Amino acid sequence: MLGVRRKFDAAFGEGAVRIVRETDKSVAVVARDLGVVAQTLGN
C-alpha cells in the first residue's frame, strides 16, 4: 500500500527553502527534519 499524499501550503515551502538557504544544513538534512522527501524539497 502506498503512503498518504500530503499537501503543504506555500508558507511551509517558503520556510523550508529559507532554512536551507540561511543555514549550513543540506537539503537532505532539512527535509529529514521536516519529514518531507529530499527530492521534493530540492525541487
Phi and psi restraints in degrees (range 20) as a CNS / XPLOR table:
assign (resid 1 and name C) (resid 2 and name N)
       (resid 2 and name CA) (resid 2 and name C) 1.0 -80.6 20.0 2
assign (resid 2 and name N) (resid 2 and name CA)
       (resid 2 and name C) (resid 3 and name N) 1.0 157.5 20.0 2
assign (resid 2 and name C) (resid 3 and name N)
       (resid 3 and name CA) (resid 3 and name C) 1.0 -72.6 20.0 2
assign (resid 3 and name N) (resid 3 and name CA)
       (resid 3 and name C) (resid 4 and name N) 1.0 167.8 20.0 2
assign (resid 3 and name C) (resid 4 and name N)
       (resid 4 and name CA) (resid 4 and name C) 1.0 -78.9 20.0 2
assign (resid 4 and name N) (resid 4 and name CA)
       (resid 4 and name C) (resid 5 and name N) 1.0 132.3 20.0 2
assign (resid 4 and name C) (resid 5 and name N)
       (resid 5 and name CA) (resid 5 and name C) 1.0 -80.2 20.0 2
assign (resid 5 and name N) (resid 5 and name CA)
       (resid 5 and name C) (resid 6 and name N) 1.0 124.2 20.0 2
assign (resid 5 and name C) (resid 6 and name N)
       (resid 6 and name CA) (resid 6 and name C) 1.0 -102.6 20.0 2
assign (resid 6 and name N) (resid 6 and name CA)
       (resid 6 and name C) (resid 7 and name N) 1.0 150.5 20.0 2
assign (resid 6 and name C) (resid 7 and name N)
       (resid 7 and name CA) (resid 7 and name C) 1.0 -112.5 20.0 2
assign (resid 7 and name N) (resid 7 and name CA)
       (resid 7 and name C) (resid 8 and name N) 1.0 138.3 20.0 2
assign (resid 7 and name C) (resid 8 and name N)
       (resid 8 and name CA) (resid 8 and name C) 1.0 -118.4 20.0 2
assign (resid 8 and name N) (resid 8 and name CA)
       (resid 8 and name C) (resid 9 and name N) 1.0 139.4 20.0 2
assign (resid 8 and name C) (resid 9 and name N)
       (resid 9 and name CA) (resid 9 and name C) 1.0 -79.2 20.0 2
assign (resid 9 and name N) (resid 9 and name CA)
       (resid 9 and name C) (resid 10 and name N) 1.0 169.8 20.0 2
assign (resid 9 and name C) (resid 10 and name N)
       (resid 10 and name CA) (resid 10 and name C) 1.0 -61.0 20.0 2
assign (resid 10 and name N) (resid 10 and name CA)
       (resid 10 and name C) (resid 11 and name N) 1.0 -36.5 20.0 2
assign (resid 10 and name C) (resid 11 and name N)
       (resid 11 and name CA) (resid 11 and name C) 1.0 -63.4 20.0 2
assign (resid 11 and name N) (resid 11 and name CA)
       (resid 11 and name C) (resid 12 and name N) 1.0 -38.6 20.0 2
assign (resid 11 and name C) (resid 12 and name N)
       (resid 12 and name CA) (resid 12 and name C) 1.0 -63.1 20.0 2
assign (resid 12 and name N) (resid 12 and name CA)
       (resid 12 and name C) (resid 13 and name N) 1.0 -46.8 20.0 2
assign (resid 12 and name C) (resid 13 and name N)
       (resid 13 and name CA) (resid 13 and name C) 1.0 -62.6 20.0 2
assign (resid 13 and name N) (resid 13 and name CA)
       (resid 13 and name C) (resid 14 and name N) 1.0 -43.4 20.0 2
assign (resid 13 and name C) (resid 14 and name N)
       (resid 14 and name CA) (resid 14 and name C) 1.0 -63.6 20.0 2
assign (resid 14 and name N) (resid 14 and name CA)
       (resid 14 and name C) (resid 15 and name N) 1.0 -39.9 20.0 2
assign (resid 14 and name C) (resid 15 and name N)
       (resid 15 and name CA) (resid 15 and name C) 1.0 -65.3 20.0 2
assign (resid 15 and name N) (resid 15 and name CA)
       (resid 15 and name C) (resid 16 and name N) 1.0 -40.1 20.0 2
assign (resid 15 and name C) (resid 16 and name N)
       (resid 16 and name CA) (resid 16 and name C) 1.0 -64.8 20.0 2
assign (resid 16 and name N) (resid 16 and name CA)
       (resid 16 and name C) (resid 17 and name N) 1.0 -43.7 20.0 2
assign (resid 16 and name C) (resid 17 and name N)
       (resid 17 and name CA) (resid 17 and name C) 1.0 -64.3 20.0 2
assign (resid 17 and name N) (resid 17 and name CA)
       (resid 17 and name C) (resid 18 and name N) 1.0 -39.7 20.0 2
assign (resid 17 and name C) (resid 18 and name N)
       (resid 18 and name CA) (resid 18 and name C) 1.0 -61.0 20.0 2
assign (resid 18 and name N) (resid 18 and name CA)
       (resid 18 and name C) (resid 19 and name N) 1.0 -41.7 20.0 2
assign (resid 18 and name C) (resid 19 and name N)
       (resid 19 and name CA) (resid 19 and name C) 1.0 -60.5 20.0 2
assign (resid 19 and name N) (resid 19 and name CA)
       (resid 19 and name C) (resid 20 and name N) 1.0 -44.5 20.0 2
assign (resid 19 and name C) (resid 20 and name N)
       (resid 20 and name CA) (resid 20 and name C) 1.0 -63.5 20.0 2
assign (resid 20 and name N) (resid 20 and name CA)
       (resid 20 and name C) (resid 21 and name N) 1.0 -44.1 20.0 2
assign (resid 20 and name C) (resid 21 and name N)
       (resid 21 and name CA) (resid 21 and name C) 1.0 -71.7 20.0 2
assign (resid 21 and name N) (resid 21 and name CA)
       (resid 21 and name C) (resid 22 and name N) 1.0 -34.8 20.0 2
assign (resid 21 and name C) (resid 22 and name N)
       (resid 22 and name CA) (resid 22 and name C) 1.0 -96.1 20.0 2
assign (resid 22 and name N) (resid 22 and name CA)
       (resid 22 and name C) (resid 23 and name N) 1.0 -3.8 20.0 2
assign (resid 22 and name C) (resid 23 and name N)
       (resid 23 and name CA) (resid 23 and name C) 1.0 -122.8 20.0 2
assign (resid 23 and name N) (resid 23 and name CA)
       (resid 23 and name C) (resid 24 and name N) 1.0 174.0 20.0 2
assign (resid 23 and name C) (resid 24 and name N)
       (resid 24 and name CA) (resid 24 and name C) 1.0 -89.3 20.0 2
assign (resid 24 and name N) (resid 24 and name CA)
       (resid 24 and name C) (resid 25 and name N) 1.0 8.2 20.0 2
assign (resid 24 and name C) (resid 25 and name N)
       (resid 25 and name CA) (resid 25 and name C) 1.0 -78.0 20.0 2
assign (resid 25 and name N) (resid 25 and name CA)
       (resid 25 and name C) (resid 26 and name N) 1.0 145.3 20.0 2
assign (resid 25 and name C) (resid 26 and name N)
       (resid 26 and name CA) (resid 26 and name C) 1.0 -79.0 20.0 2
assign (resid 26 and name N) (resid 26 and name CA)
       (resid 26 and name C) (resid 27 and name N) 1.0 165.4 20.0 2
assign (resid 26 and name C) (resid 27 and name N)
       (resid 27 and name CA) (resid 27 and name C) 1.0 -58.3 20.0 2
assign (resid 27 and name N) (resid 27 and name CA)
       (resid 27 and name C) (resid 28 and name N) 1.0 -41.7 20.0 2
assign (resid 27 and name C) (resid 28 and name N)
       (resid 28 and name CA) (resid 28 and name C) 1.0 -62.3 20.0 2
assign (resid 28 and name N) (resid 28 and name CA)
       (resid 28 and name C) (resid 29 and name N) 1.0 -41.8 20.0 2
assign (resid 28 and name C) (resid 29 and name N)
       (resid 29 and name CA) (resid 29 and name C) 1.0 -67.8 20.0 2
assign (resid 29 and name N) (resid 29 and name CA)
       (resid 29 and name C) (resid 30 and name N) 1.0 -45.7 20.0 2
assign (resid 29 and name C) (resid 30 and name N)
       (resid 30 and name CA) (resid 30 and name C) 1.0 -63.1 20.0 2
assign (resid 30 and name N) (resid 30 and name CA)
       (resid 30 and name C) (resid 31 and name N) 1.0 -43.1 20.0 2
assign (resid 30 and name C) (resid 31 and name N)
       (resid 31 and name CA) (resid 31 and name C) 1.0 -60.5 20.0 2
assign (resid 31 and name N) (resid 31 and name CA)
       (resid 31 and name C) (resid 32 and name N) 1.0 -45.4 20.0 2
assign (resid 31 and name C) (resid 32 and name N)
       (resid 32 and name CA) (resid 32 and name C) 1.0 -61.5 20.0 2
assign (resid 32 and name N) (resid 32 and name CA)
       (resid 32 and name C) (resid 33 and name N) 1.0 -43.5 20.0 2
assign (resid 32 and name C) (resid 33 and name N)
       (resid 33 and name CA) (resid 33 and name C) 1.0 -61.5 20.0 2
assign (resid 33 and name N) (resid 33 and name CA)
       (resid 33 and name C) (resid 34 and name N) 1.0 -35.3 20.0 2
assign (resid 33 and name C) (resid 34 and name N)
       (resid 34 and name CA) (resid 34 and name C) 1.0 -90.4 20.0 2
assign (resid 34 and name N) (resid 34 and name CA)
       (resid 34 and name C) (resid 35 and name N) 1.0 -9.3 20.0 2
assign (resid 34 and name C) (resid 35 and name N)
       (resid 35 and name CA) (resid 35 and name C) 1.0 79.2 20.0 2
assign (resid 35 and name N) (resid 35 and name CA)
       (resid 35 and name C) (resid 36 and name N) 1.0 31.5 20.0 2
assign (resid 35 and name C) (resid 36 and name N)
       (resid 36 and name CA) (resid 36 and name C) 1.0 -121.6 20.0 2
assign (resid 36 and name N) (resid 36 and name CA)
       (resid 36 and name C) (resid 37 and name N) 1.0 166.0 20.0 2
assign (resid 36 and name C) (resid 37 and name N)
       (resid 37 and name CA) (resid 37 and name C) 1.0 -77.3 20.0 2
assign (resid 37 and name N) (resid 37 and name CA)
       (resid 37 and name C) (resid 38 and name N) 1.0 135.6 20.0 2
assign (resid 37 and name C) (resid 38 and name N)
       (resid 38 and name CA) (resid 38 and name C) 1.0 -59.5 20.0 2
assign (resid 38 and name N) (resid 38 and name CA)
       (resid 38 and name C) (resid 39 and name N) 1.0 -38.8 20.0 2
assign (resid 38 and name C) (resid 39 and name N)
       (resid 39 and name CA) (resid 39 and name C) 1.0 -63.1 20.0 2
assign (resid 39 and name N) (resid 39 and name CA)
       (resid 39 and name C) (resid 40 and name N) 1.0 -37.9 20.0 2
assign (resid 39 and name C) (resid 40 and name N)
       (resid 40 and name CA) (resid 40 and name C) 1.0 -63.6 20.0 2
assign (resid 40 and name N) (resid 40 and name CA)
       (resid 40 and name C) (resid 41 and name N) 1.0 -45.9 20.0 2
assign (resid 40 and name C) (resid 41 and name N)
       (resid 41 and name CA) (resid 41 and name C) 1.0 -66.6 20.0 2
assign (resid 41 and name N) (resid 41 and name CA)
       (resid 41 and name C) (resid 42 and name N) 1.0 -38.2 20.0 2
assign (resid 41 and name C) (resid 42 and name N)
       (resid 42 and name CA) (resid 42 and name C) 1.0 -63.6 20.0 2
assign (resid 42 and name N) (resid 42 and name CA)
       (resid 42 and name C) (resid 43 and name N) 1.0 -33.8 20.0 2
